[in-house]
Amino acid sequence: MTESTLYLIPSPLGEADYSTLFPSSNLSVVDKIDAFIVEDERTARRFLIKLGISKKIDDLTFISFKKNGENEELLFFLRENAKKGKDIGLLSDAGIPCIADPGHLIVQEAHRLNMRVVPLVGPNSIVLALMASGLNGQNFAFHGYLPIEKSKREKELRFLESLIFRTGQTQIFIETPYRNNQLLASILTVCNPDLKLCVATNITTREEKIVTLSISKWRKEEIDLHKQPTIFLLGR
């Protein structure tokens, strides 16, 4: 039986020149895939067309996965294609699949089916922000979203601060873009003025801005992060 491969396909984080984000080998791989597991079919179609695939987009098969729901149909789709030895693409809406992004259950099933799992090279905002932050890249943790409720969010920030002082570990987190300013306000209110905060916005786009300052210096700045995709990094 021909071995089936699940390719993990990265996509852009925003409007950008694809030639600077993806090696040409990505296109040659994607071009041979007929079936894709995606977050949103319209977004996936637009990306593949802009990437420059040679196949007609309407000849491809797309199946969407539910982030918080049942995916039995999707898993059946994966199993049936694996039996036939067909390659499948797992396509993220933005960035790389499975990192701060849904899809790990699909990869788990692929391993259970003894499929090859091949990650393709592409942009990851968390890693790029850490690289450019000047904070500890040897010991770090990503926490996803902090609590929405202010008191719980500030309690979590105090806990993360304690980890920094105890271990030197860089703490990384994100927020829904329209709540960025509330999160920033909590950081500046709660955190030790000597801690460093890196704010990395619109990574890989023309509007990219990555700035690291002490909390005390951030308190003197005027900054509006509303609706701007942002990575927050706290460290020493």
C-alpha positions in Angstrom: 0.0 0.0 0.0 1.3 3.4 -0.9 2.2 5.5 2.1 0.0 8.5 2.7 1.4 11.8 4.0 -0.2 14.6 6.0 1.5 17.9 5.1 1.2 20.7 7.6 0.9 23.8 5.4 1.7 27.3 6.8 -0.1 30.4 5.5 0.6 34.1 5.8 0.0 36.1 9.0 -1.3 39.1 7.0 -0.8 40.9 3.7 2.8 40.2 2.7 5.0 39.1 -0.2 4.7 35.3 -0.3 8.2 35.0 -1.8 9.7 36.3 1.4 7.7 33.9 3.6 7.6 30.5 1.9 10.3 28.6 0.1 9.5 27.6 -3.5 9.5 24.0 -2.5 6.2 24.6 -0.6 4.4 25.2 -3.9 5.8 22.1 -5.5 4.5 20.0 -2.5 1.1 21.8 -2.3 0.7 21.4 -6.1 0.5 17.6 -5.8 -2.2 17.6 -3.1 -5.9 17.2 -4.1 -7.5 17.1 -0.6 -7.2 19.7 2.2 -8.4 19.9 5.8 -8.9 23.6 6.5 -10.3 26.1 9.1 -12.2 28.1 6.5 -12.7 27.1 2.9 -12.9 30.6 1.4 -9.6 31.6 3.2 -7.9 28.4 2.0 -9.0 28.9 -1.6 -7.8 32.5 -1.7 -4.4 31.4 -0.3 -3.9 28.6 -2.7 -4.8 30.7 -5.7 -2.3 33.5 -4.5 0.3 30.8 -3.8 0.1 29.9 -7.5 -1.0 26.3 -7.7 -1.4 24.9 -11.2 -4.6 22.9 -10.5 -8.1 24.4 -10.9 -9.3 25.3 -7.4 -12.7 23.8 -8.0 -11.1 20.4 -8.7 -9.8 20.2 -5.1 -11.6 18.7 -2.1 -11.9 20.8 1.1 -13.2 19.7 4.4 -13.5 22.1 7.3 -12.8 21.1 10.9 -14.7 22.4 13.9 -12.5 24.0 16.6 -14.8 23.0 19.5 -17.1 20.4 18.0 -17.4 16.9 16.6 -15.1 16.0 13.8 -16.0 12.4 13.1 -16.7 13.2 9.4 -13.3 14.8 9.1 -11.5 11.8 10.8 -13.4 9.4 8.5 -12.1 11.5 5.5 -8.6 11.3 6.9 -8.8 7.5 7.3 -10.3 6.9 3.9 -7.6 8.9 2.1 -4.9 7.2 4.2 -6.2 3.8 3.1 -5.9 4.9 -0.6 -2.4 6.3 -0.1 -3.5 9.8 -0.9 -1.6 12.8 0.5 -3.6 15.4 2.5 -2.8 19.0 3.4 -3.7 20.5 6.8 -3.9 24.2 6.2 -3.9 26.9 8.9 -5.8 30.2 8.5 -2.8 32.1 9.6 0.7 30.9 10.5 1.6 27.3 11.0 -0.8 24.5 11.9 -1.1 23.3 15.5 0.9 26.0 17.2 -1.5 28.4 18.9 -3.8 27.0 16.2 -6.3 24.1 16.1 -5.5 20.8 14.3 -3.4 18.7 16.8 -6.1 16.1 17.0 -5.8 15.6 13.2 -2.1 15.1 13.5 -2.6 12.7 16.4 -4.9 10.6 14.2 -2.5 10.7 11.3 0.2 9.2 13.6 -2.3 6.6 14.8 -2.8 5.7 11.1 0.9 5.4 10.5 0.9 8.3 8.0 4.0 10.4 7.4 3.6 13.8 9.0 5.6 16.5 7.2 5.7 20.1 8.5 6.4 22.7 5.8 8.4 25.9 6.5 6.6 29.1 7.1 6.0 32.0 9.5 5.2 31.6 13.1 4.5 34.8 15.0 5.4 33.4 18.4 8.9 32.3 17.4 9.5 35.4 15.3 8.5 37.7 18.2 10.7 35.8 20.6 13.7 36.0 18.2 13.3 39.8 18.0 12.5 40.5 21.6 15.9 40.2 23.2 14.3 38.1 26.0 15.4 34.6 27.1 15.0 32.3 24.2 16.5 29.3 26.0 13.7 29.0 28.5 10.2 30.2 27.6 6.6 29.2 27.8 3.5 30.1 25.6 0.2 30.4 27.5 -2.2 31.2 24.7 -5.0 33.5 25.9 -5.1 34.9 29.5 -8.4 35.1 31.3 -10.9 37.7 30.0 -12.1 38.8 33.5 -9.9 41.6 34.8 -9.3 40.2 38.3 -8.5 36.7 37.0 -6.3 38.1 34.3 -4.3 40.2 36.8 -4.0 37.2 39.1 -2.5 35.2 36.2 -0.1 38.0 35.4 1.2 38.0 39.0 1.7 34.3 38.7 3.6 34.6 35.4 5.7 37.4 37.0 6.6 35.1 39.8 7.8 32.5 37.3 10.0 35.0 35.6 11.7 36.0 38.8 12.0 32.4 40.0 13.2 30.8 36.7 14.2 33.5 34.3 11.6 32.0 31.9 10.1 34.3 29.2 6.3 34.3 29.3 4.5 34.6 26.0 0.8 35.2 25.5 -1.8 36.6 23.1 -5.2 38.2 23.1 -8.1 38.7 20.7 -7.0 41.9 18.9 -10.0 44.0 20.1 -9.1 43.3 23.7 -5.4 44.1 23.4 -5.6 47.4 25.1 -7.3 45.9 28.2 -4.5 43.3 28.4 -1.8 46.0 28.0 -3.4 48.1 30.8 -3.4 45.1 33.1 0.2 44.4 32.4 1.3 48.0 33.1 -0.8 48.1 36.3 0.2 44.8 37.8 3.8 44.0 36.7 7.1 45.0 38.3 8.5 48.2 36.7 11.8 46.5 36.2 10.4 43.7 34.0 10.7 43.9 30.3 7.7 43.8 28.0 8.0 43.1 24.3 5.0 44.1 22.2 5.2 42.6 18.7 2.5 43.6 16.3 1.6 42.8 12.7 4.5 40.4 12.3 5.8 39.8 8.7 3.6 42.6 7.3 4.5 46.2 6.2 3.1 47.4 9.5 5.3 45.2 11.6 6.5 46.7 14.8 8.5 45.0 17.6 9.5 47.0 20.6 11.0 45.9 24.0 11.0 48.3 26.9 10.9 48.0 30.7 7.4 48.2 32.2 8.4 51.6 33.8 9.2 53.0 30.3 6.0 51.5 28.7 4.0 53.4 31.3 5.2 56.7 29.8 4.3 55.6 26.2 1.0 56.2 24.4 0.2 53.0 22.5 -3.0 51.8 20.8 -3.1 48.1 20.0 -6.8 47.9 19.1 -7.5 45.3 16.4 -3.7 44.8 15.7 -2.5 41.1 15.9 -0.1 41.2 18.8 2.2 38.9 20.7 3.1 39.9 24.3 6.3 38.7 25.9 7.3 39.3 29.5 10.8 38.7 30.8 14.0 40.0 32.4 
